[in-house]
Amino acid sequence: MNRITDAEALRLFQSHDLNAIGTQANTVREAKNGNAAFYILNRHINYSNLCVLDCDFCAFYRRPGEEGAYELGLAEIVEKAKAALALGITEIHLVGGLHPTWKLAQYIELLRALQALDPRLHLKAFTATEIRHFARRAKRRIGDILATLRDAGLGSLTGGGAEIFAPEIRKQICAPKETADQWLDVHRTWHKMGGRSTCTMLIGHIEKFEHRVDHLRRLRELQDETGGFTALVTLPFQPANTKLSHLPGPSGYDLLKTLAIARIYLDNFDHIKAYWISMGMKLAQVALSFGVDDIDGTVMEERIYHMAGVQTPQQMACAELEAAIREAGRDPVQRDSLYRPVSDFS
Ligand code: SF4
């Protein structure tokens, strides 16, 4: 199938023929992944919401001493991971704010302590934004930071911080954050070291369809260059408790259409993920017929979306995930962090 152009992608965004877009996305999805729908047994740990930035779309960050501010200690994080391991997880997903005082050595100690629990446990940790923060504070190069963290147990990078790449949007919703090129360069560096990562796109705030196309184009170009992305995660903006709380956030219709267009446009990506925590399991089930082949995982505790008022549960048992996938007519496949099927982790 020929790769679609940016102009064609924009026309799809402007179209209201959701059925036709969904059908095309489903064809691509089934060609790539058959009837499989992936999920992972994972445990999210948001280690702290202390952050030196104050992105307008974010309800998670706090300044030290502010109501709702928290940071987890090493022992507490290890305990959470240990309890989750006993339930059979294969991955820890670890992200937080840009902590004002933690030193690189603390993150290294944290990764080492988690890895020591079980060498098979995959540590998916840190956004490109966090990596740049660590590098800035330690006055070291990005590649050097990534190599140091990898030696301590970092398995793959998370995809957060991408938001929307277009500078005119970035400067309005997250002005002090890195530029698109800087974000992409962290992933490029990691991919060239042999690492894998996910990427994200935050939709439904002030961006226009053109900005989404621009965002997808930049991701597709980097994927052409490195092949290091495992999946795109499209994140619906949640306005509650943010500086943009006057905005409505994306509709289910918009979200489905965007997932489907991403599936059609990103022909060099193997997987398109619907993060059920952010959109609800009901819509995630429908998305499995609109280009999506992955609904993320058990999660177990989530703070970033829940501080923005999301009402979804914080965890889902393996049996519930499988039942939701089966009900949508797909075959559930438990995967590891690199999308290899997991039959037994015990
Ligand atoms: S989005 Fe991330 S960097 Fe921005 S304020 Fe929230 S926690 Fe900090």
Residues whose N, C-alpha, C, O or C-beta is under 5 A from the ligand:
A	BS01	SF4	C51 L53 D54 C55 C58 Y61 G96 G97 L98
